[in-house]
């Protein structure tokens, strides 16, 4: 894995956070309509490809920690393979009615492709 320059981003709370970019390799390893898990510095991240757009978020369901990267994707929703809790991959929000508390979500991370390689930004 290759590291890139640090950047600064604003969190949803409005505070500045240093982000480190990580080159995860060839973008073709995440197939359209599927997800893949990556581990970067002990942080587990799921990346999904929806019609060529990549979305990255923490790879742990808020219910019991199941790997969301191994879940089934239908449209923008991924279902945890353990108990079926669903998350919107575009914003990390849990959408399982009567199960998720209001505001329940997984952390999302900036991700892009550059020269056919996946570049993921994670907070330091």
C-alpha positions as CSV (number, residue, x, y, z in Angstrom):
1,X,0.0,0.0,0.0
2,X,1.3,3.4,-0.9
3,X,0.6,6.5,1.1
4,X,0.0,10.0,-0.2
5,X,0.1,13.5,1.0
6,X,-2.1,14.6,4.0
7,X,-5.1,16.7,3.4
8,X,-7.5,18.6,5.6
9,X,-11.3,18.0,5.5
10,X,-14.2,19.3,7.6
11,X,-16.1,16.7,9.5
12,X,-19.9,16.8,9.7
13,X,-19.5,18.5,13.1
14,X,-17.6,21.4,11.3
15,X,-14.2,20.7,12.8
16,X,-11.1,20.3,10.7
17,X,-9.5,16.9,10.6
18,X,-6.3,15.7,9.0
19,X,-6.9,13.0,6.4
20,X,-4.3,10.6,5.0
21,X,-4.8,9.3,1.5
22,X,-4.2,5.6,0.9
23,X,-3.7,4.0,-2.5
24,X,-5.6,0.6,-2.4
25,X,-4.6,-0.4,-5.9
26,X,-6.5,-1.2,-9.1
27,X,-10.0,0.1,-9.2
28,X,-11.2,-3.0,-11.1
29,X,-10.9,-5.1,-8.0
30,X,-14.2,-3.7,-6.8
31,X,-16.8,-4.9,-9.3
32,X,-19.9,-3.0,-10.2
33,X,-22.8,-3.9,-7.8
34,X,-20.4,-5.5,-5.3
35,X,-18.3,-4.6,-2.3
36,X,-14.9,-5.4,-1.0
37,X,-13.3,-5.0,2.4
38,X,-9.9,-3.5,3.1
39,X,-7.8,-3.1,6.3
40,X,-5.7,0.0,6.6
41,X,-3.7,0.5,9.8
42,X,-6.2,-1.8,11.7
43,X,-9.2,0.1,10.4
44,X,-11.7,-2.1,8.5
45,X,-13.3,-0.4,5.5
46,X,-16.0,-1.6,3.1
47,X,-15.9,-0.1,-0.4
48,X,-18.9,-0.6,-2.8
49,X,-19.1,0.2,-6.5
50,X,-22.5,1.4,-7.8
51,X,-22.5,2.1,-11.5
52,X,-18.8,3.1,-11.4
53,X,-19.1,5.3,-8.3
54,X,-17.2,4.2,-5.2
55,X,-18.5,4.5,-1.7
56,X,-16.5,3.8,1.5
57,X,-17.6,3.3,5.1
58,X,-16.7,1.5,8.2
59,X,-17.0,-2.3,7.8
60,X,-19.0,-3.0,11.0
61,X,-22.7,-3.2,11.5
62,X,-23.9,-1.2,14.5
63,X,-26.0,-4.1,15.7
64,X,-23.3,-6.8,16.3
65,X,-20.3,-5.8,14.2
66,X,-21.0,-8.0,11.1
67,X,-18.9,-7.2,8.0
68,X,-21.0,-4.9,5.7
69,X,-18.5,-5.5,2.9
70,X,-19.7,-9.1,2.8
71,X,-23.3,-8.0,2.7
72,X,-25.7,-8.1,-0.3
73,X,-26.1,-4.9,-2.2
74,X,-29.6,-4.0,-3.6
75,X,-29.6,-0.5,-5.2
76,X,-28.0,1.8,-2.7
77,X,-28.7,-0.5,0.3
78,X,-26.4,-3.1,1.8
79,X,-27.7,-5.7,4.2
80,X,-25.6,-7.0,7.0
81,X,-25.0,-10.7,6.4
82,X,-25.6,-11.5,10.1
83,X,-29.0,-10.1,10.9
84,X,-30.1,-8.1,7.8
85,X,-29.8,-4.6,9.1
86,X,-29.6,-2.3,6.1
87,X,-27.4,0.7,5.4
88,X,-27.5,3.3,2.6
89,X,-23.9,3.1,1.2
90,X,-24.1,6.7,-0.1
91,X,-24.3,8.2,3.4
92,X,-23.9,5.4,6.0
93,X,-27.4,5.8,7.5
94,X,-29.1,2.7,8.9
95,X,-32.5,2.4,7.3
96,X,-33.8,-0.8,9.1
97,X,-37.1,0.3,10.6
98,X,-37.9,-0.5,14.2
99,X,-34.3,-1.7,14.7
100,X,-32.0,1.3,14.2
101,X,-32.2,4.2,16.6
102,X,-32.7,7.6,15.0
103,X,-29.4,8.9,13.6
104,X,-27.7,5.4,13.6
105,X,-25.1,5.3,11.0
106,X,-21.6,4.0,10.1
107,X,-18.8,6.4,9.4
108,X,-18.2,7.2,5.7
109,X,-14.9,8.1,4.1
110,X,-13.9,10.0,1.0
111,X,-12.9,7.7,-1.8
112,X,-12.1,8.3,-5.5
113,X,-10.4,6.8,-8.5
114,X,-7.3,8.3,-9.9
115,X,-5.4,6.8,-12.8
116,X,-7.6,3.6,-12.3
117,X,-6.5,3.3,-8.7
118,X,-8.6,3.5,-5.6
119,X,-7.6,6.4,-3.3
120,X,-9.2,6.3,0.1
121,X,-8.9,9.1,2.7
122,X,-9.0,8.2,6.4
123,X,-8.7,10.4,9.4
124,X,-5.4,10.2,11.2
